[in-house]
């Protein structure tokens, strides 16, 4: 019988515990992986049960090559870097226009390669990508998400009190060996 090795548990100081919990919240709440997962399920015409079982609910909107290409385009916008960015007034519409143009060209030029069979499938792909991307970019509008998290931060300061020795490390090294 094999012996199981216990993994050492990480013990945090009382000071680090609140930041650890807070940091976990930031990661969870700014992570768009769930949005991307739902988008991919939409492109595949699948639904996921509460138990995590995937069920087909129709014919996929495109083939694997198309899904991979579209998801690659989307992930350039729908990510944590975007959520924690700072977009000004003109940047969201400019990025949306660029994304819409890029996606429309990709879907038109590659519709046969991606096996997109109907105009309604193409429209559904286009709308799903643009709406999810727009919502992600709106989170970064005028530091929306970033400003929210800044207001929720905790600052931990450590002070050393006691006799102060103003000599620096280099002066200590210079006097070393001089008895």
C-alpha positions as a printed Julia matrix, in Angstrom:
179×3 Matrix{Float64}:
   0.0    0.0     0.0
   1.41   3.36   -1.04
   1.94   5.97    1.59
   0.25   9.23    0.89
   2.39  12.26    1.42
   0.66  15.15    3.03
   1.09  18.45    1.29
   2.39  21.14    3.61
  -0.3   23.66    4.39
   0.46  27.26    3.73
   0.04  29.23    6.9
  -0.51  32.91    6.54
   0.0   35.62    9.08
  -3.09  37.35   10.44
  -2.08  40.37    8.37
  -2.0   38.44    5.11
  -5.3   36.61    5.62
  -7.58  39.56    4.78
  -5.59  40.35    1.66
  -5.66  36.69    0.67
  -9.46  36.65    0.88
  -9.72  40.01   -0.85
  -7.34  38.95   -3.61
  -9.43  35.86   -4.26
 -12.5   38.04   -4.7
 -10.77  40.24   -7.25
  -9.69  37.21   -9.26
 -13.14  35.66   -9.2
 -15.09  38.81   -9.96
 -12.86  40.08  -12.77
 -12.36  36.7   -14.45
 -14.39  36.51  -17.69
 -13.84  32.76  -18.19
 -17.5   32.02  -17.43
 -18.62  34.5   -20.11
 -16.23  32.91  -22.6
 -17.45  29.43  -21.66
 -21.09  30.42  -22.18
 -20.2   32.05  -25.5
 -18.47  28.89  -26.69
 -21.5   26.82  -25.65
 -23.7   29.19  -27.68
 -21.48  28.74  -30.75
 -21.65  24.97  -30.29
 -25.44  25.07  -29.61
 -24.97  23.31  -26.31
 -26.37  23.75  -22.83
 -24.77  22.79  -19.54
 -26.82  21.3   -16.72
 -26.25  22.22  -13.08
 -24.25  18.99  -12.76
 -21.92  20.1   -15.57
 -23.3   17.71  -18.2
 -23.24  19.16  -21.73
 -26.27  18.6   -23.94
 -26.62  19.41  -27.62
 -29.61  21.65  -28.3
 -29.19  22.02  -32.03
 -26.69  22.19  -34.84
 -23.5   24.16  -34.07
 -23.41  27.63  -35.6
 -20.02  26.81  -37.18
 -17.33  24.14  -37.21
 -14.3   23.8   -34.89
 -12.08  25.99  -37.08
 -14.63  28.8   -36.95
 -15.22  28.45  -33.22
 -11.48  28.56  -32.58
 -11.04  31.65  -34.77
 -13.98  33.55  -33.25
 -12.97  32.67  -29.69
  -9.45  33.9   -30.45
 -10.82  37.23  -31.64
 -13.08  37.53  -28.6
 -10.33  36.69  -26.11
  -8.33  39.65  -27.35
 -11.02  41.84  -25.74
 -12.8   39.68  -23.15
 -10.05  39.17  -20.57
  -8.96  40.39  -17.13
  -6.59  42.96  -18.57
  -9.5   44.67  -20.3
 -11.7   44.56  -17.2
  -9.0   46.24  -15.09
  -8.11  48.82  -17.77
  -9.11  52.45  -18.07
 -11.06  53.32  -21.23
 -11.97  56.9   -21.99
 -15.0   58.18  -23.93
 -13.81  57.5   -27.48
 -11.95  54.25  -26.8
 -14.91  51.92  -26.23
 -16.71  52.87  -29.48
 -13.43  52.78  -31.42
 -12.57  49.3   -30.12
 -16.13  48.1   -30.74
 -16.0   49.37  -34.33
 -12.65  47.67  -34.9
 -13.89  44.41  -33.35
 -17.12  44.5   -35.36
 -15.23  45.19  -38.58
 -12.68  42.44  -37.92
 -15.34  39.9   -36.97
 -17.64  40.77  -39.89
 -14.79  40.39  -42.39
 -13.68  37.1   -40.83
 -17.22  35.68  -40.9
 -17.84  36.81  -44.51
 -14.51  35.74  -45.97
 -14.47  32.4   -44.14
 -18.19  31.5   -44.05
 -17.65  28.42  -46.25
 -14.47  27.38  -44.43
 -16.29  27.82  -41.07
 -19.37  25.99  -42.42
 -21.74  28.81  -41.44
 -24.94  27.64  -43.11
 -27.4   30.5   -42.6
 -27.49  34.26  -42.26
 -29.26  33.88  -38.92
 -26.37  31.74  -37.62
 -23.91  34.42  -38.75
 -26.0   37.13  -37.07
 -26.2   35.17  -33.84
 -22.42  34.72  -33.8
 -21.89  38.41  -34.53
 -24.36  39.6   -31.85
 -23.09  37.18  -29.18
 -19.48  38.27  -29.64
 -20.19  42.0   -29.82
 -22.58  42.14  -26.88
 -20.26  40.18  -24.57
 -17.25  42.23  -25.66
 -19.12  45.52  -25.18
 -20.14  44.59  -21.65
 -16.55  43.63  -20.82
 -15.24  46.94  -22.19
 -17.88  48.9   -20.29
 -16.45  47.46  -17.08
 -13.24  49.34  -17.89
 -14.95  52.61  -18.88
 -13.4   55.43  -16.84
 -11.72  52.89  -14.54
 -15.11  51.52  -13.47
 -13.89  48.18  -12.18
 -10.45  49.45  -11.22
 -11.95  52.36   -9.26
 -14.31  49.98   -7.47
 -11.44  47.74   -6.34
  -9.26  50.7    -5.35
 -11.95  51.76   -2.89
 -12.02  48.27   -1.42
  -8.3   47.9    -0.72
  -6.7   47.39    2.64
  -3.28  48.75    3.36
  -0.96  46.96    5.74
   1.98  48.92    7.12
   4.82  47.43    9.12
   6.93  49.66   11.37
  10.03  48.85   13.28
  10.27  50.75   16.53
  13.34  50.84   18.67
  16.84  52.31   18.57
  17.63  53.58   15.11
  21.02  53.04   13.55
  21.31  55.41   10.62
  24.33  53.71    9.09
  23.6   52.17    5.75
  24.68  48.73    4.57
  27.6   50.09    2.53
  29.03  52.05    5.46
  28.83  48.93    7.61
  30.64  46.92    4.95
  33.32  49.63    4.65
  34.05  49.5     8.37
  34.09  45.7     8.46
  37.48  44.33    9.35
  38.72  47.6    10.9
  38.57  46.25   14.35
